Amino acid sequence: MDNVLVTGATGFIGKALCAELIVNGFVVHAVVRDLGSAALSPSAKPVVIGGLDADTEWRQALLCIDVVVHLAARVHVMVDTDTDPLAAFRKVNVAATLNLARQAAAAGVKRFVFISSIKVNGEQTVPGLVFSADDEPAPVDAYAISKLEAETGLRQLALATAMEVVIIRPPLVYGPGVKANFKTMMRYLDKGVPLPLGAIVNKRSLVTLDNLVDVIMVCMAHPAAANQTFLVSDGEDVSTPELLHRLARAMGKTARLLPVHILLLQGMLFLAGKRRLAQRLCGNLQMDISKTRELLAWSPRTGLDDALYQTAQYYLISR
């Protein structure tokens, strides 16, 4: 029975991963800031780590651990008010990650699974082209740069030690309990708010929580995953209007989308200081997951419509 250390165990992805690991017989060591920070499954073993930085001591936490799944991070935010965002991201996403990884290697951990981001590949794709796992990275913002620097350090560590490293780059993750922009979309659809998004013609890859957790678990043990980088998605790319129509249908609603010309829409968002939101709503971000499918013999276990239905029903019950 493998012992798995999960950082970010109380987060959106972490909670789902811990629950699935426990169901499948793993011994889960869930890293938390303090015992009262969030509810954990009674079957998980809490590991209290006060802070996450370059000096965090992990020795006791890593005793008997076979695999580390590192989810904890300073996450990307739409508006960063930090005076030096890159330094802030590096402190947690680079220095703290590599500190944990070095101690894990010294403790004899077999494999370190790092959850990175598709933003390492770049912010968007152009029509007809897609991101693949082995593309030359092209990060733009501080968050993506920090994730790439962590990836680079982990690969160097894998070359110098016996510990295997697996890197996973997901796009936007959604599912029951999702927050931020995805939850806002559901709120607008629920209230029947007209949205000026009907004229957008784009394609974006998404991944449901269920499929991401499944890939993480495969990457924990699959021999072919060792020291590889993988992209993961639901395998079906959709436009913003199509996503809204299908999400509304899952909610038993109708999406009221106004055909506002895309240049006008982008201009309005730019003037409102929402350039990044404009990019996410209007731009393309497509991924090629053929490497993940072929090397790991994996395919998405939950389809887009089923995932949207599960997400919508959770929202409707808990609103």
N, C-alpha and C positions, 0 to 999 in steps of 0.2 A: 504494500500500500504506500504510494508516494506521498511525501510531505511537500506541500506547496506553500510558499510564502507569497502573499498577494499584497502589494502596496496599493493605496487608493481603494481599499476594500469597502469603504462606505459610500463610494461614489456611484454614479449611474451605471457604469460598466462593472465596477468592482462588485457591487451587491449581486448582480445577475451572475457573474462568473463564480463567485463563492458558492452561491446556491447550487449551480450546476455541478461544480466540482464535488460538493458534499453528496449530492444525489448519486454521483458516479463513484463514490467510495474513496475519494482522496481525503487526506488529513489536511485541513485548511488552516494556515496560520495567517490571520487577518491583521494587517498593520493598521493601527488607529492612533490618533493623537492622545486620546485618553479614554478611559472605559465608559464615560458618559457621553462621548461625542456623537454616537449614532448607534442604532440598534443593529446587532449582528445576529446571525443564526446561532441558536444555542449549541450547534455542532461545531462552530468555528472556534478556534483557539485565538483569543485576542493577543496581539503583540503591541504593547504600548511604546510608541516612539514619539517623544515630545515634538521634535522638529525634524525637518528634512533639509539637510544641507551637507556641505563638504566634510563636516566633523561628526556627523551622526555615527554613533557606535552601534554596529549591527552584530557583533560577535555572538552574543547569546541568542539573538533571534534567528541566527542562521544554523544553529546546531541541528543536525539531522535533516536539513532541508535538501531536497533533491532538485526542485525547480523553483525559480523566482519568476513571478509575473509582475512586471513593473508598470503599473498604471498611473501612479501618483505623478503629478506634474503641475507646474504653473500653467494654467490653461490659457488658450487664445481668447482675447476679449476684443469686442468691437471697438471700444474706446478705452485706451490705456492711459491712465493719468500719472503713471510713474515717470519721474524725471529722466530716468535712464532705463527704458524698457528692456533693452538687450541685456544689460547687466542683471536685471531682476530675473529675466528668464534663464540666463546662464547659471545663476546661483542654484536654482532648483533643478532645471531640466538637464543641465550639463554636469556641474560639480557634484550635486547630490546623487545623480544617477550613477556617475562613474565611481563615486565613493562606495556606494552600495555594491556595484558590480565587482570592484576590486576585492572587497571583503567577501563577497559570495564565492569568487574564484578561489581565494585563499582557504575558505571553509570547505571546499570540495563540492560545491553545487555543480550539478551536471549541466544544467541549461538555464539560460537567462532570456526570458521572452520580454522584449521591449515594445511597448505600444507607442509608435511614433505618429506621423500624420501625413496624409497625401499632400499637404502644403509643402513638404520637402521637395516634391517634384515640381511645384509651381502653383500659382494662383488659379490658372485656368488653362483650358485647352482651346485650340482653334478648330473649327468645323473640319471633320475628316481625319483629325489626329487625336490620339488618346495617350494617356500616361501609361507607362509600363514600369514594372518593378526595377528594371536595370537601366532606366534612363539616367542621363547625367542630371543630378539634382539642380534645381533652380529656385531655392527659397527666396522669398521677397521680404517678409516681415520678420521682426525679432523672434517671434515664437517659432517660426519655421526654421530660422537660422540656428536657434538653440537645439531644436530637435535633430537637425543634421549634424551638428557638432557632437551631440550625444551618440548618434549612430556611429560616427567616425571613431570616437573613443572606444566604443564597445567592440567594433570590428578589430581594432588594434589589440584590445585585451584578449579577444578570442584567438588571435594569432600567437600571443605570448603565453597563454595558459591552456589548461585542459578543458576549460568551461566553454560550452557551445553557446552561441548567441543567435537568436532569431528576432528579426525586426518585422513588425507589421505596421503598414501605413493605411489606416482607414480614412474614408471621407466622412461626411456628416453622419453621425450615428443617431438613430431614432428608435423608439420602441416604447412600451408602457412605462410611464413616468418621465418621459422626455420633457425637458424644460426649454428655456430660451426661445429662439425664433420659431422653432417647430410648434411649441405649445401656443405661441402667439397666433400662428396661422390657424390652429384649431379653434382658438377662442373667437377669431374673426368669422370663421366659417359657421361656428355654432350660433353666433348672433346675427348671421346673415348680412354682414357688413360688405358692401360693394368694394372690390379690390381692383386697382387699375393695372392688372397683370395679364389681361386677356390676349394681348398682341405679342407677347414674348415668344420667340422661337429659339429654343436652346435645348441642350441635353446635359443632364447631370447624373452622376453615379451617387447612390446612397447605400448605406448598409444598416440593416436592422440589428438591434442588439442581439437577437437570437443567432444570427449568422456570424457576427463578430465573435461572440463567446465560443461558438462551435469551432471557428478557425483557431482561436487561441488554444483551445484544448487539443486540437490536432497538432499544433506547433509545439506543444509541450513535450511530445514524445516521438513524433514521426522522424525516422532516421534521415529522410531527405530534407528535412527542414533546417538541419544544422548549418549555422552560419549563412543563412539565406535571408533575403528581403522579400516580403510578399505584399501585394495589394489585395484588398478584399472589398467586395461590394455584393449587392443583391443580384447582380448579373443582368439587370434590366435598367437601362437609363431612361429617364423621363424628363420632359420639359416642365418648367414651373407651372404652366396652366394645367397640364395633364396631371401632375402631382396633386394640385389643389382639387381638381374634379374628382379624382379617385379617392382622395382623403375625405372629401365632403360626402361622397357616396357611402364610405365606410361609417360615417357618422349619421347617416340617414338624412343628410342635408343636401342643398344645392349650392354649388359655388357660383357666386354672382361676380363674374369677372368682366371688367370694362376694357374694351380694346384701345387703350391709350397707346399712341405711337411710342415705340421703344426709346427714341431719342428724347422725346418730351419727358418720358418717365425717368430716364437716366438724369436728365438735366434737373428735374425737380428733386431727385434724391441727392445729387451732388450739391445743390444749393442748400439743402437741409443738413449738409455735413455727413451724409450717409453713403459715401462712395463705396465702402466695402459691402454694404447691404445691396447696393445696386449691382455690384459684380456678382454677388451670390444669386440674386434673383434673375438676372438677365444673361449672365455669362455661361459658358460651357465648362464642364469639368467631368471628363469621361476617363474611365480607367479600363485597362486591359487586365483581366484577372486570369488569363490563360495559364500563366506560370503556376499560380496557386492551384488551379484545377488539375493541371497535368502532373506537377511534381508531388503534390500531396494527395492526388486522387480525391479531391474535394469538390463539392458543388454546393451552392446555397440550399440549405434545408427548408428555408421559409421563403415563399414567394412574396413579391411586393404587395399584392392585394391582401393576402393573409396578414402580413406584418402591419399594414395600415389599419386593418380592421382591429387587430389586437391593441394597437396604439390608441385608436379612436375610442374603443370601448372603455379602456382604462381611464381616459380623459373624462368621458361622459359620466362614469361612475364616481370619480373622485373630485369633480369640479365643485 
